[in-house]
C-alpha cells in the first residue's frame, strides 16, 4: 500500500489540477462584481442523509486557494448527517470562498456518497470477520479522495494502483500461459527486481483454486463470481493457507451470505463507480 506521505502528495496534485481546470486565468464572475477586499462567510449545508466525508479535503482546498480563510468545523469526516445539519462555516475573502466552492462541493458530495455506501456494507459485515474492500474502479484523477472516503465509511483499501501490489487476473493468466506459469514468472520477476509486493491471484473455478494452492508465495486468492456453495467449498479447500476475497456483483442483499462462507474480504467496485452524489450546498450567510 502507498504511504500516508504519498497519499497526501496525490491529494495535493488533485487539488492543484482541479483549481487549474476550474479557475484558469481567473474567476471573472467574482472579480467582475465583488471588490477584492470584501470579506464574507458561508456555511456548508447538508440536504441529505448519510455519512459525511471530505471535510478535511475541503479544508485543504480552502487552504490551497487562500491560507487566510478560516474554517470552523461543526462535524468531522465519518459523522452521520441529516437534512439541515451544518458541517462547517468558512470565512474570509468572498472571492476566495467562491473560487474554492465548486471543488470543495464536488469532492464532498462524491466522497460522502462513497462513505455512505461503504458504511452500509460495513454495518452488514461488522459481526463477521469479513472486511469490505474497494477496487481500482475509481474516477480517473480522483482516486485518492475516493479511497479515503471508503476508509471514512468503515471499509479498507485494496491496492492503490498497479505499482503497489501484484494482482494476477484472468487476462494475465491467459496471456502468461496458465496459473502456475503466471505465478512462477511473477515470483522470478519480483526476485530479480528485489521487490517485496504481495501477490493476489484470481480463481474462476474450484479447479483453479486447487492449482493456485500448488504454488508458494500467494498472499490472497480472489474468488471471482463464485456462488455461495462454491465459495464455502473454496474457503474450506484453502483452509487458511492464504487469505480469501470474494468479488463479482456482490450487493448489499448478498454480502452477508458471502461473509457466512468465511471469506476474509469482499471487494466491490460499486463502492466507487455506482454511487449518486449526496446533496450538499455552500450558502452565504
C-alpha angles and dihedrals in degrees: 000000000000119000126254088250092055090047092052090050090051091052092049091052090050092052094046093050095044093052090047089051095046104035103031110163092354149314096270093179092062096035090052097057110016120070115233095244097050113121124205146168133223138181131220103233121200115219099172143049126253143066116327119226136167100051091122090045090052090050089055090051093051091046092049093050095042123354090199092067112108123216122199107195119210094170136034132219108278097030120132111251134201135189110287097024118136112220098188147332122237122197137179135067109019090214091053093049091052093046090054098040104088097046092046092049096043091051096045095046092053096039091050091051091052093046090049094051092044091051090054089058091042091053091052094048102038093100092053131066089242117111127202116238133193125220139215090271091111135133108279109255094012103071099117097058091043092054090046088054091054090056091046088055093053100264132118130239123249115206113321096222144334093291105057102055138021113238117180107198131177096281093048090050094047094046091046093053101253145334100286091043091052093048095047093046089050093050090049091049094050091049093048091050094041090235125157104206128147117241124224117186125196119226123198097185142014090259089058090051088055092051093048090053090058088068130074125225101043112138099187138004117219111213102209118204094339116160120231095268093048091046092054091049091048093050090050091048094050089047096185096309087126138350122281132223128188118207141162124085096342111165138186087264095055104030096092092051090057090046089053087058088065103248117159096220142019116201122201128184088192090076088076109015102046108043130114116225115253119238114259129150139188112225128189114235 
